[in-house]
């Protein structure tokens, strides 16, 4: 790969862009960036790295840069039509989308790509922690604000291994529909599950499955696929000659044989084709995180780490930012922040909270993300909140790439959820949520703020108001 001196990232505050920026920063490359106003989950790590950021997008931002030799852009903020990208092209500066840039830096490395509709961020973060805690120095790029166990979500390492989250979404909406993970050529591909999501990118589940098959078919080296045996939609990947399965179900190569929970700890035992290999401990809740943990165990073992080293690494993993992150405890009220924005993610997160807090009252504040997803999965959302005692629904957080729709509203979502839940109401925004909390929350309650929009800021405000 060419040695770059100065890279500018358009939309640098996005989680995937931040991890890549930090990777280059570790290499000693000068990094600048631009983005919209607002505090993002990545703000702390970008500030800590002292990366210079400009608010807003202007041609002048590019023109004033010295020795700029690469501009990386995200699919948001106009993609390749962003004024900064257009200006760079006019000045003869190389430009490329995030997915291509990540594939470029992975090229020549032993690639571990972690894909899946749900769980890929956590599994990637677990692997980065396991490898690092074992004394290795892999490169990695994980789409979250921080990893409790290693710190930054992006790192340039000296070893010839690159651990990367592999995203099935489009490279540049409106310009390049190529799934972003198809810029990668993994030696080991981990697939946590395949689900129908991103209705603006895929017409149906079969289209999503085909994208994963295409990724599997372009693997290199040993071509090992690690697949969740419990996920029916992922079983199309078993046709590959070197596939290792994991799960709770009989027939899995690596099978979870026993599970136990206590507050702050998750215990599980594993057998490999019937032979007991050990007990593992996580400090994150939920059966879905046990599956994520087992995927990481299998992958790390395939790369030569011992089970004992893997156990130690997993125990040091404290979670990824915005993945059921405990952000405050105030007057015996625990407040969690969670990225869940798909029905299956909501179910998994609420089930996880119940595993640690079976007797506490759970209050979910949910901000739906995008009109297209809310409309396409409305009936599934309606049945996703059974493990929550109280459900508060805020306004839909629209993507910058879509127009407001009159046919789908949060009021409609409340109506649908009410068919399956006795205590659900519309709160509109943070102010409405805080009003409800002040009047109704009691000691011992668990509050979880869920969504992929700006709801990540709400938990802190709510905590200060209790």
Secondary structure as a PSIPRED ss2 file (coil, helix, strand):
# PSIPRED VFORMAT (PSIPRED V4.0)

   1 X C   1.000  0.000  0.000
   2 X C   1.000  0.000  0.000
   3 X C   1.000  0.000  0.000
   4 X C   1.000  0.000  0.000
   5 X C   1.000  0.000  0.000
   6 X E   0.000  0.000  1.000
   7 X E   0.000  0.000  1.000
   8 X E   0.000  0.000  1.000
   9 X E   0.000  0.000  1.000
  10 X E   0.000  0.000  1.000
  11 X C   1.000  0.000  0.000
  12 X C   1.000  0.000  0.000
  13 X C   1.000  0.000  0.000
  14 X C   1.000  0.000  0.000
  15 X H   0.000  1.000  0.000
  16 X H   0.000  1.000  0.000
  17 X H   0.000  1.000  0.000
  18 X H   0.000  1.000  0.000
  19 X H   0.000  1.000  0.000
  20 X H   0.000  1.000  0.000
  21 X H   0.000  1.000  0.000
  22 X H   0.000  1.000  0.000
  23 X H   0.000  1.000  0.000
  24 X H   0.000  1.000  0.000
  25 X H   0.000  1.000  0.000
  26 X H   0.000  1.000  0.000
  27 X H   0.000  1.000  0.000
  28 X C   1.000  0.000  0.000
  29 X C   1.000  0.000  0.000
  30 X E   0.000  0.000  1.000
  31 X E   0.000  0.000  1.000
  32 X E   0.000  0.000  1.000
  33 X E   0.000  0.000  1.000
  34 X E   0.000  0.000  1.000
  35 X E   0.000  0.000  1.000
  36 X C   1.000  0.000  0.000
  37 X C   1.000  0.000  0.000
  38 X C   1.000  0.000  0.000
  39 X C   1.000  0.000  0.000
  40 X C   1.000  0.000  0.000
  41 X C   1.000  0.000  0.000
  42 X C   1.000  0.000  0.000
  43 X H   0.000  1.000  0.000
  44 X H   0.000  1.000  0.000
  45 X H   0.000  1.000  0.000
  46 X H   0.000  1.000  0.000
  47 X H   0.000  1.000  0.000
  48 X H   0.000  1.000  0.000
  49 X C   1.000  0.000  0.000
  50 X C   1.000  0.000  0.000
  51 X C   1.000  0.000  0.000
  52 X E   0.000  0.000  1.000
  53 X E   0.000  0.000  1.000
  54 X E   0.000  0.000  1.000
  55 X E   0.000  0.000  1.000
  56 X C   1.000  0.000  0.000
  57 X C   1.000  0.000  0.000
  58 X C   1.000  0.000  0.000
  59 X H   0.000  1.000  0.000
  60 X H   0.000  1.000  0.000
  61 X H   0.000  1.000  0.000
  62 X H   0.000  1.000  0.000
  63 X H   0.000  1.000  0.000
  64 X C   1.000  0.000  0.000
  65 X C   1.000  0.000  0.000
  66 X C   1.000  0.000  0.000
  67 X C   1.000  0.000  0.000
  68 X C   1.000  0.000  0.000
  69 X C   1.000  0.000  0.000
  70 X E   0.000  0.000  1.000
  71 X E   0.000  0.000  1.000
  72 X E   0.000  0.000  1.000
  73 X E   0.000  0.000  1.000
  74 X C   1.000  0.000  0.000
  75 X C   1.000  0.000  0.000
  76 X C   1.000  0.000  0.000
  77 X C   1.000  0.000  0.000
  78 X C   1.000  0.000  0.000
  79 X H   0.000  1.000  0.000
  80 X H   0.000  1.000  0.000
  81 X H   0.000  1.000  0.000
  82 X C   1.000  0.000  0.000
  83 X H   0.000  1.000  0.000
  84 X H   0.000  1.000  0.000
  85 X H   0.000  1.000  0.000
  86 X H   0.000  1.000  0.000
  87 X H   0.000  1.000  0.000
  88 X H   0.000  1.000  0.000
  89 X H   0.000  1.000  0.000
  90 X H   0.000  1.000  0.000
  91 X C   1.000  0.000  0.000
  92 X C   1.000  0.000  0.000
  93 X C   1.000  0.000  0.000
  94 X C   1.000  0.000  0.000
  95 X E   0.000  0.000  1.000
  96 X E   0.000  0.000  1.000
  97 X E   0.000  0.000  1.000
  98 X H   0.000  1.000  0.000
  99 X H   0.000  1.000  0.000
 100 X H   0.000  1.000  0.000
 101 X H   0.000  1.000  0.000
 102 X H   0.000  1.000  0.000
 103 X H   0.000  1.000  0.000
 104 X H   0.000  1.000  0.000
 105 X H   0.000  1.000  0.000
 106 X H   0.000  1.000  0.000
 107 X C   1.000  0.000  0.000
 108 X C   1.000  0.000  0.000
 109 X C   1.000  0.000  0.000
 110 X E   0.000  0.000  1.000
 111 X E   0.000  0.000  1.000
 112 X E   0.000  0.000  1.000
 113 X E   0.000  0.000  1.000
 114 X E   0.000  0.000  1.000
 115 X E   0.000  0.000  1.000
 116 X C   1.000  0.000  0.000
 117 X C   1.000  0.000  0.000
 118 X C   1.000  0.000  0.000
 119 X C   1.000  0.000  0.000
 120 X H   0.000  1.000  0.000
 121 X H   0.000  1.000  0.000
 122 X H   0.000  1.000  0.000
 123 X H   0.000  1.000  0.000
 124 X H   0.000  1.000  0.000
 125 X H   0.000  1.000  0.000
 126 X H   0.000  1.000  0.000
 127 X H   0.000  1.000  0.000
 128 X H   0.000  1.000  0.000
 129 X H   0.000  1.000  0.000
 130 X H   0.000  1.000  0.000
 131 X H   0.000  1.000  0.000
 132 X H   0.000  1.000  0.000
 133 X H   0.000  1.000  0.000
 134 X C   1.000  0.000  0.000
 135 X C   1.000  0.000  0.000
 136 X C   1.000  0.000  0.000
 137 X C   1.000  0.000  0.000
 138 X C   1.000  0.000  0.000
 139 X E   0.000  0.000  1.000
 140 X E   0.000  0.000  1.000
 141 X E   0.000  0.000  1.000
 142 X E   0.000  0.000  1.000
 143 X E   0.000  0.000  1.000
 144 X E   0.000  0.000  1.000
 145 X E   0.000  0.000  1.000
 146 X E   0.000  0.000  1.000
 147 X E   0.000  0.000  1.000
 148 X E   0.000  0.000  1.000
 149 X C   1.000  0.000  0.000
 150 X C   1.000  0.000  0.000
 151 X E   0.000  0.000  1.000
 152 X E   0.000  0.000  1.000
 153 X E   0.000  0.000  1.000
 154 X E   0.000  0.000  1.000
 155 X E   0.000  0.000  1.000
 156 X C   1.000  0.000  0.000
 157 X C   1.000  0.000  0.000
 158 X C   1.000  0.000  0.000
 159 X C   1.000  0.000  0.000
 160 X C   1.000  0.000  0.000
 161 X E   0.000  0.000  1.000
 162 X E   0.000  0.000  1.000
 163 X E   0.000  0.000  1.000
 164 X E   0.000  0.000  1.000
 165 X E   0.000  0.000  1.000
 166 X E   0.000  0.000  1.000
 167 X C   1.000  0.000  0.000
 168 X C   1.000  0.000  0.000
 169 X C   1.000  0.000  0.000
 170 X E   0.000  0.000  1.000
 171 X E   0.000  0.000  1.000
 172 X E   0.000  0.000  1.000
 173 X C   1.000  0.000  0.000
 174 X C   1.000  0.000  0.000
 175 X C   1.000  0.000  0.000
 176 X E   0.000  0.000  1.000
 177 X E   0.000  0.000  1.000
 178 X E   0.000  0.000  1.000
 179 X E   0.000  0.000  1.000
 180 X H   0.000  1.000  0.000
 181 X H   0.000  1.000  0.000
 182 X H   0.000  1.000  0.000
 183 X H   0.000  1.000  0.000
 184 X C   1.000  0.000  0.000
 185 X C   1.000  0.000  0.000
 186 X C   1.000  0.000  0.000
 187 X C   1.000  0.000  0.000
 188 X E   0.000  0.000  1.000
 189 X E   0.000  0.000  1.000
 190 X E   0.000  0.000  1.000
 191 X E   0.000  0.000  1.000
 192 X C   1.000  0.000  0.000
 193 X C   1.000  0.000  0.000
 194 X C   1.000  0.000  0.000
 195 X C   1.000  0.000  0.000
 196 X C   1.000  0.000  0.000
 197 X C   1.000  0.000  0.000
 198 X C   1.000  0.000  0.000
 199 X C   1.000  0.000  0.000
 200 X C   1.000  0.000  0.000
 201 X C   1.000  0.000  0.000
 202 X C   1.000  0.000  0.000
 203 X C   1.000  0.000  0.000
 204 X C   1.000  0.000  0.000
 205 X H   0.000  1.000  0.000
 206 X H   0.000  1.000  0.000
 207 X H   0.000  1.000  0.000
 208 X H   0.000  1.000  0.000
 209 X H   0.000  1.000  0.000
 210 X H   0.000  1.000  0.000
 211 X H   0.000  1.000  0.000
 212 X H   0.000  1.000  0.000
 213 X H   0.000  1.000  0.000
 214 X H   0.000  1.000  0.000
 215 X H   0.000  1.000  0.000
 216 X H   0.000  1.000  0.000
 217 X H   0.000  1.000  0.000
 218 X C   1.000  0.000  0.000
 219 X C   1.000  0.000  0.000
 220 X C   1.000  0.000  0.000
 221 X C   1.000  0.000  0.000
 222 X C   1.000  0.000  0.000
 223 X C   1.000  0.000  0.000
 224 X E   0.000  0.000  1.000
 225 X E   0.000  0.000  1.000
 226 X E   0.000  0.000  1.000
 227 X E   0.000  0.000  1.000
 228 X E   0.000  0.000  1.000
 229 X C   1.000  0.000  0.000
 230 X C   1.000  0.000  0.000
 231 X C   1.000  0.000  0.000
 232 X H   0.000  1.000  0.000
 233 X H   0.000  1.000  0.000
 234 X H   0.000  1.000  0.000
 235 X H   0.000  1.000  0.000
 236 X H   0.000  1.000  0.000
 237 X H   0.000  1.000  0.000
 238 X H   0.000  1.000  0.000
 239 X H   0.000  1.000  0.000
 240 X C   1.000  0.000  0.000
 241 X C   1.000  0.000  0.000
 242 X C   1.000  0.000  0.000
 243 X E   0.000  0.000  1.000
 244 X E   0.000  0.000  1.000
 245 X E   0.000  0.000  1.000
 246 X E   0.000  0.000  1.000
 247 X E   0.000  0.000  1.000
 248 X C   1.000  0.000  0.000
 249 X C   1.000  0.000  0.000
 250 X C   1.000  0.000  0.000
 251 X C   1.000  0.000  0.000
 252 X C   1.000  0.000  0.000
 253 X C   1.000  0.000  0.000
 254 X E   0.000  0.000  1.000
 255 X E   0.000  0.000  1.000
 256 X E   0.000  0.000  1.000
 257 X E   0.000  0.000  1.000
 258 X E   0.000  0.000  1.000
 259 X E   0.000  0.000  1.000
 260 X E   0.000  0.000  1.000
 261 X E   0.000  0.000  1.000
 262 X E   0.000  0.000  1.000
 263 X C   1.000  0.000  0.000
 264 X C   1.000  0.000  0.000
 265 X E   0.000  0.000  1.000
 266 X E   0.000  0.000  1.000
 267 X E   0.000  0.000  1.000
 268 X E   0.000  0.000  1.000
 269 X E   0.000  0.000  1.000
 270 X E   0.000  0.000  1.000
 271 X E   0.000  0.000  1.000
 272 X E   0.000  0.000  1.000
 273 X C   1.000  0.000  0.000
 274 X C   1.000  0.000  0.000
 275 X E   0.000  0.000  1.000
 276 X E   0.000  0.000  1.000
 277 X E   0.000  0.000  1.000
 278 X E   0.000  0.000  1.000
 279 X E   0.000  0.000  1.000
 280 X E   0.000  0.000  1.000
 281 X E   0.000  0.000  1.000
 282 X E   0.000  0.000  1.000
 283 X C   1.000  0.000  0.000
 284 X C   1.000  0.000  0.000
 285 X C   1.000  0.000  0.000
 286 X C   1.000  0.000  0.000
 287 X H   0.000  1.000  0.000
 288 X H   0.000  1.000  0.000
 289 X H   0.000  1.000  0.000
 290 X H   0.000  1.000  0.000
 291 X H   0.000  1.000  0.000
 292 X H   0.000  1.000  0.000
 293 X H   0.000  1.000  0.000
 294 X H   0.000  1.000  0.000
 295 X H   0.000  1.000  0.000
 296 X H   0.000  1.000  0.000
 297 X H   0.000  1.000  0.000
 298 X H   0.000  1.000  0.000
 299 X H   0.000  1.000  0.000
 300 X H   0.000  1.000  0.000
 301 X H   0.000  1.000  0.000
 302 X H   0.000  1.000  0.000
 303 X C   1.000  0.000  0.000
 304 X C   1.000  0.000  0.000
 305 X C   1.000  0.000  0.000
 306 X C   1.000  0.000  0.000
 307 X H   0.000  1.000  0.000
 308 X H   0.000  1.000  0.000
 309 X H   0.000  1.000  0.000
 310 X H   0.000  1.000  0.000
 311 X H   0.000  1.000  0.000
 312 X H   0.000  1.000  0.000
 313 X H   0.000  1.000  0.000
 314 X H   0.000  1.000  0.000
 315 X H   0.000  1.000  0.000
 316 X H   0.000  1.000  0.000
 317 X C   1.000  0.000  0.000
 318 X C   1.000  0.000  0.000
 319 X E   0.000  0.000  1.000
 320 X E   0.000  0.000  1.000
 321 X C   1.000  0.000  0.000
 322 X C   1.000  0.000  0.000
 323 X C   1.000  0.000  0.000
 324 X C   1.000  0.000  0.000
 325 X E   0.000  0.000  1.000
 326 X E   0.000  0.000  1.000
 327 X E   0.000  0.000  1.000
 328 X E   0.000  0.000  1.000
 329 X E   0.000  0.000  1.000
 330 X E   0.000  0.000  1.000
 331 X C   1.000  0.000  0.000
 332 X C   1.000  0.000  0.000
 333 X E   0.000  0.000  1.000
 334 X E   0.000  0.000  1.000
 335 X E   0.000  0.000  1.000
 336 X E   0.000  0.000  1.000
 337 X E   0.000  0.000  1.000
 338 X E   0.000  0.000  1.000
 339 X C   1.000  0.000  0.000
 340 X C   1.000  0.000  0.000
 341 X C   1.000  0.000  0.000
 342 X C   1.000  0.000  0.000
 343 X H   0.000  1.000  0.000
 344 X H   0.000  1.000  0.000
 345 X H   0.000  1.000  0.000
 346 X H   0.000  1.000  0.000
 347 X H   0.000  1.000  0.000
 348 X H   0.000  1.000  0.000
 349 X H   0.000  1.000  0.000
 350 X H   0.000  1.000  0.000
 351 X H   0.000  1.000  0.000
 352 X H   0.000  1.000  0.000
 353 X H   0.000  1.000  0.000
 354 X H   0.000  1.000  0.000
 355 X H   0.000  1.000  0.000
 356 X H   0.000  1.000  0.000
 357 X C   1.000  0.000  0.000
 358 X C   1.000  0.000  0.000
 359 X C   1.000  0.000  0.000
 360 X C   1.000  0.000  0.000
 361 X C   1.000  0.000  0.000
 362 X E   0.000  0.000  1.000
 363 X E   0.000  0.000  1.000
 364 X E   0.000  0.000  1.000
 365 X E   0.000  0.000  1.000
 366 X E   0.000  0.000  1.000
 367 X E   0.000  0.000  1.000
 368 X E   0.000  0.000  1.000
 369 X E   0.000  0.000  1.000
 370 X C   1.000  0.000  0.000
 371 X H   0.000  1.000  0.000
 372 X H   0.000  1.000  0.000
 373 X H   0.000  1.000  0.000
 374 X H   0.000  1.000  0.000
 375 X H   0.000  1.000  0.000
 376 X H   0.000  1.000  0.000
 377 X C   1.000  0.000  0.000
 378 X H   0.000  1.000  0.000
 379 X H   0.000  1.000  0.000
 380 X H   0.000  1.000  0.000
 381 X H   0.000  1.000  0.000
 382 X C   1.000  0.000  0.000
 383 X C   1.000  0.000  0.000
 384 X C   1.000  0.000  0.000
 385 X C   1.000  0.000  0.000
 386 X C   1.000  0.000  0.000
 387 X C   1.000  0.000  0.000
 388 X C   1.000  0.000  0.000
 389 X C   1.000  0.000  0.000
 390 X E   0.000  0.000  1.000
 391 X E   0.000  0.000  1.000
 392 X E   0.000  0.000  1.000
 393 X E   0.000  0.000  1.000
 394 X E   0.000  0.000  1.000
 395 X E   0.000  0.000  1.000
 396 X E   0.000  0.000  1.000
 397 X E   0.000  0.000  1.000
 398 X C   1.000  0.000  0.000
 399 X C   1.000  0.000  0.000
 400 X C   1.000  0.000  0.000
 401 X C   1.000  0.000  0.000
 402 X C   1.000  0.000  0.000
 403 X C   1.000  0.000  0.000
 404 X C   1.000  0.000  0.000
 405 X C   1.000  0.000  0.000
 406 X C   1.000  0.000  0.000
 407 X C   1.000  0.000  0.000
 408 X C   1.000  0.000  0.000
 409 X C   1.000  0.000  0.000
 410 X H   0.000  1.000  0.000
 411 X H   0.000  1.000  0.000
 412 X H   0.000  1.000  0.000
 413 X H   0.000  1.000  0.000
 414 X H   0.000  1.000  0.000
 415 X H   0.000  1.000  0.000
 416 X H   0.000  1.000  0.000
 417 X H   0.000  1.000  0.000
 418 X C   1.000  0.000  0.000
 419 X C   1.000  0.000  0.000
 420 X C   1.000  0.000  0.000
 421 X C   1.000  0.000  0.000
 422 X C   1.000  0.000  0.000
 423 X C   1.000  0.000  0.000
 424 X E   0.000  0.000  1.000
 425 X E   0.000  0.000  1.000
 426 X E   0.000  0.000  1.000
 427 X E   0.000  0.000  1.000
 428 X E   0.000  0.000  1.000
 429 X C   1.000  0.000  0.000
 430 X H   0.000  1.000  0.000
 431 X H   0.000  1.000  0.000
 432 X H   0.000  1.000  0.000
 433 X H   0.000  1.000  0.000
 434 X H   0.000  1.000  0.000
 435 X H   0.000  1.000  0.000
 436 X H   0.000  1.000  0.000
 437 X H   0.000  1.000  0.000
 438 X H   0.000  1.000  0.000
 439 X H   0.000  1.000  0.000
 440 X H   0.000  1.000  0.000
 441 X C   1.000  0.000  0.000
 442 X C   1.000  0.000  0.000
 443 X C   1.000  0.000  0.000
 444 X C   1.000  0.000  0.000
 445 X C   1.000  0.000  0.000
 446 X E   0.000  0.000  1.000
 447 X E   0.000  0.000  1.000
 448 X E   0.000  0.000  1.000
 449 X E   0.000  0.000  1.000
 450 X E   0.000  0.000  1.000
 451 X C   1.000  0.000  0.000
 452 X C   1.000  0.000  0.000
 453 X C   1.000  0.000  0.000
 454 X H   0.000  1.000  0.000
 455 X H   0.000  1.000  0.000
 456 X H   0.000  1.000  0.000
 457 X H   0.000  1.000  0.000
 458 X H   0.000  1.000  0.000
 459 X H   0.000  1.000  0.000
 460 X H   0.000  1.000  0.000
 461 X H   0.000  1.000  0.000
 462 X H   0.000  1.000  0.000
 463 X H   0.000  1.000  0.000
 464 X H   0.000  1.000  0.000
 465 X H   0.000  1.000  0.000
 466 X C   1.000  0.000  0.000
